[in-house]
Amino acid sequence: MAGIRIPRRRGRPRTRPTRLLADKAYSVAAIRTGLRRRGITATIPERRDQRKNRLNRGSRGGRPPRFDADRYRQRNTVERAVNKLKQFRAVATRYDKRAFMYLATVDIATIKIWLRDLTKDQQHTT
């Protein structure tokens, strides 16, 4: 058995996320069904009109989709970090051609943000 080769594609094997956090714009039946089929846990809030429709249908409306409010709050942290990074034009427009140069630009922007926040905290404590 050890001598049998299994043909694979070149490069790193693909990985699939275990969960997805998204906003209400992605609360569509087709997206939820596709994620469920792939075994990905969705944390997407239900839109107001969908909730109203489901409740109007009564017992035929089905169960509400599972929603973890604590996990959804964590999504906000990531979005704020991305927004801070995109304040730097080089990060937002990606002038760099190569990935390693772009990642270096992101690193420099992150360091500048960290230093700015650090000096801001020191000014408040003194």
N, C-alpha and C positions, 0 to 999 in steps of 0.2 A: 504493500500500500504506500509506503514512503517514497517509492520510485515513480509513482504516477504523478504526472504534471497536469495541473488544471490550467487551461488557457485563460489568461486574464488580460485586461487592457493595461497599457503602460501607465505609470504614474501611481499616485496615492489612491487607495481605494476610496470610493465615495462614502460619505457619511450622511446620515439622515437625522435631522433634528428631532428631539423627543417632544418638544413643545413649541408653540407659536403664540406670541403676544401681538395683538393687532388692535386697531381702533374700530369704531362702529362702521366705518366705510367698508370693511371687509366682512361684515356680518351678513353673508349671503349663503343660501342653502348649498349652492354648488361648491363653494369654498369649504364649508364645514364638512360636506360629504367627502370631498377629496382628501381632506386632512384625516378624517376618521378612517377612510380606506387605507391610508398609508400608516396608520397607527400613531399619528401625531396629535398630541393633546392641544386643543385650541383654547386660548383665553381671550375671547372676543366678547365685548359687551353686546347685549341685544339692543337693536334699535327700537326706539319708542313705538314706531308704527308696526313693527313686527310683534312686539309684546301686546299691543292693542288688538291686532288681528288674531293672535293666538288666544287671548282671553275672550274675544267675541265668539270664537268657535266653541267655547266651553270645553267639555270633555274631549271633543274631537280635535282640539287645538294642539294636543300633545304636551310633552314635558318641556319646560324651559331649558335651553342649553346650559350646560354646566359652566359656571363662571367663578373664577377665583379672584376676588377683589384684592387680596394682599399681593398676589403676583402681578396684577395689573398695575398697582401703584408703583412697583419696581420699574415698569416700562418707562415711566416718566423720568426717572433718573438717567436712563440711557439716552432718551431724546434730548434732555437738557445738555448732556455731554456732547452729543453730536452738534447741537445748535451752537455751543461755545466754539467747537472746532471750526464750524463753517463761517465764523466771523472772520477767519483768515482767508483772504481771497485765493491764495495758492492752494489751500485745502478744498475750498468750495468749487473751484473751477478745474482743479487738477491739471496744472500746467505741465507737470512732470510726465515724461513719456513712459518711463520704466517704473515698475511697482516698487522696487527698493528705494528709489528716489522719493516717490510719493510717501512711502511709509516714514522715511526720514523727515519729510516736511511735516507730517502729522506728529511725529515725535517732538520736533522743535516747537510746534504750536502748543502741544500739551505741556511742555516744560515752561513756555512763556505764560500759559494760563495758570499753572501751578505757582510760579513765582509771583504773578500778579495777585493771586488769592492769598499767598503767604504774606506778602507785604501789607495787604489790606487788613489781614487779621492782626498783624503786629501793631498797626496804627490804632486799631480799636482797643487793644489791651493797654496801651500806654497812655 
